[in-house]
Each structure stands twice: as C-alpha cells, then as structure tokens.
Amino acid sequence: MVWLKFTLCLVIILFAGTRLARYGDAIAEKTGLGRIWIGLVLLAVITSVPELVTGISSVALVKLPDLAVGNPADLAVGDLLGSCIFNLAILALLDILYRPGPVLSQASPRNMRSVGIAILLTAVVAGGILAWGRFPGLAVGWVGILSIIIPILYAVGIWRIFRSERDYRPSPAAAVPLQYKELPIRRVYFGFALAAVAVIGAGIWLSFIGGEIVGTYGWHASFVGSLFLAITTSMPELVVTIAALRLGAIDMAVADILGSNMFNIAIITPVDIFSRQGPVLSLVSRAHVTTAVVAIVMSLLVIVGLRFRQKRKTFGFISWQAVALIGLYIFGMYRLFISGVG
C-alpha cells in the first residue's frame, strides 16, 4: 500500500510539474522578468517546500524523529545537504538528455551569480558545523547566530540577482520569440497556482511517505534512509527541470536547481527555530561537512561549465562536467555511508 501511495505521488508531481514549468515559462515571457528569475525564485521555492516540511518535521514532530533513532538534527541537515548534491547531479541528467551539446554551455553565464551565492551559503553552514567545537556560545537563546545570518545573506543575494536581471537587456539576436502570445494572462496565473498547489501538496505527502517507507524497512537515520529522503524530497525539482528542458527553457531549468540549493540552505533557519534542543548546527555530526564540501566543489564545476562554453560533449552523449558531477555525487554518498550518519 505504501508503494502505491508513493507511485500516485510521483504521477501527480509528474503531471503538475510539467504544467508548472509551462506556466512558469509563460509568466517569464508575459511579465518580462526572464526565465532565470522565475526559475530562481518561483519554481525553486515551490519545488523546495518538501525539504522545508521534512526538515521542520524531523526536529519538531514525533514521526520523523522516531525514524532517526539517534539525532533528528542529523536527519534534517542530512536531507537538506543531500538534496543539494542530488539537485546538482540532476544537471548531469539534463546534460545527457540535451542532445545538441553540453547543457551548461547553453545556459546563460548570468547563472553564475546564483552559484556563487549557493557556495557562500553552503560554506557558512560547513564553517558553522566546524566552529561549534571552539565557539559554543554563538547563539541567541536556542537559535544559532549563523541561522540569523543565513537568511540575511539569502535575501541580499536574491535582491542583487533581481536588480541585475531587471537591468539586463538582451540583444535582438538573443531575444526569445513569443510562444504564449495567445494564452490569456489570467489563465496563466490560475494554471500556475493550481499546478503549484498540486506540486507542493504531492511533494509534502511524498516526503511523509518517504519517511514511512524508511521506518517500514528499518532504514532509520542510516545512509539509506537519508539518501532516500533526499531523493524523494527532490522529485519536484527533477520533474520540473526536465519539463523546462523539454520546453527549451534551459535557463529556467538551471536556475530552478541553483535557486533550490540556495533555498535549501536557508531552510536551516526555520529548522533551527523549531529545534528547541539548541542550535541545530551544534547538534549534527561533522560528517555533514563532507557533504557540504562536495556540494561546493560540484557548484564550482557548474561555474566552469557556465564560464568555459564547450560546443561539443566530451564523450559523445555526456560532457566531462556531467561525468565529474556524477562522480562527486557518488563520492559524497560513499563518504556518508562509511561515516554511518544519515
């Protein structure tokens, strides 16, 4: 029965996620905000809600902590960081699916701003985990200082990207032809809202079903449990980005991935607020630093792909950046496995 519910959730996310990408692309065209901004904010926040719910549930509710056996904070932070590196691995899948050339070479270099902010936020988390051993007093009440700094950095980064995208004027040759001219704006907004509600609802339900599966099979807060939760909560990103790629909205697909990673790190703040045992970064294993470092290195590879634009894929159907992203993802999962931390 649990796998039937799991399949039903995936079907809903597949159907609604495809519509979400289409209507998001239409909003980008009709508002003039651009695909990067729509992917970075609207799609990224919507597809990251399951991570938000899972993170808060892990430290605040009864069900998911019971699955964790040891430390609920490890499950929450492990899910967030695990989702970050899984999202970056999705870029490798997009590279395989995109036949004309390396997918990052087709995306705008303006996406590098988002990568830079994601790297900064991830580095702050990694530094925070390492710093608690030497500076245990970096807290206001039960909330860590870094949990106050992270949303500020996120907001400033989003604002700077918004300003740069608002001032960006594409050349006539780079202008995207109108595809949704005949689609009424009210229908676009209404369709986007319905699709968003369906993706969020199914994504949240999927995160709890993932927790139920973890508990049913006794995976607990182990490597397998954390890996499974990270993948299930990232299903909306996977579906929406593939749908955006099929629409030809490469910038929106890439921006969704990068924006989701930024938002995933920002989720640590509400997780910290709901965790009354103390600053959440002080409660987790240092093994998560490895995952954060892997996410940073994978993000640097994305910058390389965006900056040095190859015309052809290195290995016929896949570029060398995609191969490296897959290799780093496997390495990160292996390090979590041998550490015994979910």
C-alpha positions in Angstrom: 0.0 0.0 0.0 2.8 2.4 0.8 4.4 1.9 -2.6 1.1 2.5 -4.3 0.8 5.9 -2.5 4.4 6.6 -3.5 3.6 5.9 -7.1 0.5 8.0 -7.0 2.5 11.0 -5.6 5.1 10.6 -8.4 2.3 10.6 -11.0 0.8 13.8 -9.5 4.2 15.5 -9.4 4.9 14.4 -13.0 1.6 15.8 -14.3 1.5 19.0 -12.2 5.3 19.7 -12.5 5.1 19.6 -16.3 2.3 22.2 -16.2 4.2 24.2 -13.6 7.2 24.5 -15.9 5.0 25.5 -18.9 3.1 28.2 -17.0 6.3 29.4 -15.3 7.8 29.9 -18.8 4.6 31.8 -19.8 4.9 34.1 -16.8 8.5 34.8 -17.6 7.5 35.8 -21.1 4.5 37.9 -20.2 6.0 39.7 -17.3 9.4 40.3 -18.8 11.1 39.0 -15.6 13.0 36.4 -17.5 13.4 32.7 -17.1 16.3 32.9 -14.7 14.3 35.0 -12.2 11.2 32.8 -12.5 13.3 29.6 -12.0 15.4 31.0 -9.2 12.5 32.3 -7.1 9.1 31.0 -8.0 10.0 27.4 -9.2 12.8 27.0 -6.7 10.7 27.9 -3.7 7.8 25.8 -4.8 9.8 22.7 -5.5 11.8 23.1 -2.2 8.7 23.1 0.1 9.1 19.3 0.7 12.6 19.9 2.1 11.2 22.6 4.3 8.4 20.4 5.7 10.8 17.4 6.1 13.4 19.5 7.9 10.9 21.0 10.3 9.2 17.7 10.9 12.5 16.0 11.7 13.1 18.2 14.7 9.6 19.3 15.7 7.2 16.4 15.2 7.1 12.9 16.6 7.1 10.7 13.5 10.3 11.6 11.7 12.5 11.8 14.9 11.4 8.3 15.8 12.8 7.3 12.4 16.0 9.0 13.2 16.7 6.8 16.3 19.7 8.9 17.2 19.7 12.6 16.2 16.8 14.3 14.5 19.0 17.2 13.5 21.3 14.8 11.6 18.2 13.7 9.5 17.1 17.3 8.9 20.6 18.6 7.9 21.4 15.4 6.0 18.2 15.7 4.0 19.0 19.4 3.1 22.6 18.9 2.1 21.8 15.6 0.4 19.1 17.3 -1.6 21.7 20.0 -2.6 24.1 17.5 -4.1 21.3 15.5 -5.7 20.0 18.6 -7.3 23.4 19.3 -8.8 23.5 15.7 -10.0 20.2 16.5 -11.9 22.3 18.8 -14.1 24.2 15.8 -15.2 21.0 14.1 -16.2 19.9 17.2 -18.1 23.2 17.1 -19.9 22.6 13.6 -21.0 19.0 14.4 -22.1 20.1 17.5 -24.1 21.4 16.2 -27.4 22.7 19.4 -29.1 25.6 20.0 -26.7 26.7 20.5 -23.1 23.6 21.8 -21.3 25.6 24.3 -19.2 27.2 25.8 -22.3 23.6 26.6 -23.5 22.7 28.3 -20.2 23.3 31.9 -19.6 26.6 32.9 -17.7 24.4 35.1 -15.5 23.5 31.9 -13.6 27.0 32.1 -12.1 25.7 34.7 -9.6 23.3 32.1 -8.2 26.1 29.5 -8.0 28.3 32.0 -6.1 25.6 32.7 -3.5 24.9 29.0 -3.1 28.6 28.3 -2.5 28.7 31.2 0.1 25.7 29.8 2.0 27.0 26.3 2.0 30.4 27.4 3.2 28.8 29.3 6.1 27.0 26.0 7.1 30.1 24.0 6.9 32.0 26.6 8.9 29.3 26.7 11.4 29.4 22.9 12.0 33.2 23.1 12.5 33.1 26.2 14.6 30.8 24.9 17.3 33.6 22.9 18.9 35.6 26.1 19.5 32.9 28.7 19.9 30.0 27.0 21.6 28.4 30.4 22.7 27.5 31.6 19.2 23.7 31.6 19.9 20.8 33.8 20.7 18.7 31.7 23.0 18.4 28.3 21.4 19.0 29.7 17.9 22.5 29.9 16.4 23.9 33.2 15.2 24.5 31.7 11.8 20.8 30.9 11.5 20.2 34.6 11.7 23.0 35.4 9.2 22.0 32.8 6.6 18.5 34.3 5.7 20.1 37.8 5.5 22.7 36.5 3.0 20.0 34.7 1.1 17.8 37.9 0.9 20.7 40.1 -0.1 21.8 37.6 -2.8 18.2 37.4 -4.2 17.9 41.1 -4.2 21.2 41.6 -6.1 20.2 39.0 -8.7 16.8 40.7 -9.1 18.5 44.0 -9.7 20.9 42.6 -12.3 18.1 40.7 -14.1 15.9 43.8 -14.1 18.6 45.8 -15.7 19.5 43.1 -18.2 18.6 43.9 -21.8 19.1 41.0 -24.3 20.4 41.8 -27.7 17.9 41.5 -30.6 19.7 38.3 -31.7 19.4 36.8 -28.2 15.7 37.7 -27.7 13.4 34.8 -27.2 10.4 34.7 -29.6 7.0 34.9 -28.1 5.5 31.5 -27.5 2.4 32.2 -25.3 1.0 35.3 -27.1 -2.4 33.7 -27.4 -2.6 32.5 -23.8 -4.6 34.8 -21.6 -2.6 36.1 -18.6 -5.4 35.2 -16.1 -5.3 31.6 -17.4 -1.6 31.6 -17.0 -1.7 32.7 -13.3 -4.6 30.4 -12.5 -2.9 27.4 -14.1 0.4 28.2 -12.4 -1.3 28.5 -9.0 -3.2 25.2 -9.4 0.0 23.4 -10.6 1.9 24.9 -7.7 -0.6 23.7 -5.1 -0.6 20.2 -6.6 3.2 20.0 -6.7 3.5 21.4 -3.1 0.8 19.1 -1.8 2.1 16.0 -3.5 5.7 16.9 -2.6 4.8 17.2 1.1 2.8 14.0 1.0 5.7 12.3 -0.7 8.2 13.4 2.0 6.0 11.8 4.7 5.5 8.6 2.6 9.3 8.6 2.2 9.6 8.7 6.0 7.0 5.9 6.3 9.0 3.7 3.9 12.2 4.5 5.8 10.5 3.3 9.0 8.8 0.3 7.5 12.0 -1.1 6.2 14.0 -0.2 9.3 16.4 2.2 7.5 16.2 4.8 10.3 18.7 7.6 10.1 21.2 5.5 8.3 22.8 6.3 5.0 20.0 4.6 3.1 17.2 6.4 4.9 18.8 9.9 4.5 19.6 9.2 0.8 16.0 8.0 0.1 14.5 11.1 1.8 16.8 13.4 0.0 15.8 11.9 -3.4 12.1 11.8 -2.6 12.0 15.5 -1.5 13.9 16.4 -4.7 11.4 14.8 -7.0 9.7 18.1 -7.8 13.0 19.6 -8.9 13.7 16.6 -11.1 10.3 16.7 -12.8 10.1 20.5 -13.3 13.7 20.8 -14.6 13.2 18.0 -17.2 9.9 19.6 -18.2 11.6 23.0 -18.6 14.4 21.4 -20.6 11.8 19.9 -23.0 10.3 23.4 -23.4 13.6 24.7 -24.4 13.8 26.9 -21.2 17.3 25.8 -20.2 17.9 28.9 -18.1 14.8 28.3 -16.1 15.8 24.7 -15.5 19.3 25.6 -14.3 18.0 28.5 -12.2 15.5 26.2 -10.5 18.3 23.8 -9.5 20.5 26.7 -8.2 17.7 28.5 -6.5 16.6 25.3 -4.8 20.0 24.8 -3.4 20.1 28.4 -2.1 16.6 27.9 -0.5 17.6 24.5 0.9 20.4 26.2 2.9 18.1 29.0 4.0 15.7 26.3 5.4 18.3 25.6 8.1 17.0 28.8 9.8 13.3 27.6 10.4 14.7 24.1 11.3 16.9 25.8 14.0 13.9 27.8 15.3 11.8 24.7 15.7 14.6 22.7 17.2 14.4 23.5 20.9 17.4 21.4 21.9 19.9 24.1 20.9 21.4 25.5 17.7 20.9 22.8 15.1 24.4 23.1 13.6 25.8 22.3 17.1 23.8 19.1 17.2 24.9 17.5 13.9 27.8 15.3 13.1 30.9 16.8 11.4 30.4 14.2 8.7 28.0 16.6 7.1 30.9 18.9 6.4 32.0 16.4 3.8 28.6 16.7 2.0 28.8 20.5 2.2 32.3 20.4 0.7 31.1 18.1 -2.1 28.3 20.5 -2.8 30.7 23.4 -3.1 33.1 21.5 -5.4 30.1 20.4 -7.6 29.0 24.1 -7.7 32.5 25.2 -8.8 32.2 22.6 -11.6 28.9 24.3 -12.7 30.7 27.6 -12.8 33.4 26.1 -15.0 30.7 24.8 -17.3 28.9 28.1 -17.5 32.2 30.1 -18.0 34.1 27.9 -20.4 31.5 27.1 -23.1 32.2 23.9 -25.0 30.5 23.3 -28.3 30.6 19.6 -28.1 30.2 16.9 -25.4 33.5 15.2 -24.4 32.2 11.7 -24.5 29.5 11.9 -27.3 26.4 11.8 -25.1 27.8 13.4 -22.0 30.2 16.2 -21.2 33.1 15.9 -18.8 31.4 18.2 -16.3 28.4 15.9 -16.1 30.7 12.9 -15.5 32.5 14.8 -12.8 29.2 15.8 -11.1 28.1 12.2 -11.1 31.4 11.0 -9.7 31.3 13.6 -6.9 27.8 12.7 -6.0 28.7 9.0 -5.7 31.8 10.0 -3.6 29.6 12.2 -1.3 27.2 9.3 -0.8 30.0 6.9 -0.1 31.5 9.2 2.5 28.2 9.4 4.2 27.8 5.7 4.1 31.2 4.9 5.7 30.5 7.7 8.3 27.3 6.0 9.4 25.5 9.3 9.5 22.2 9.9 7.8 
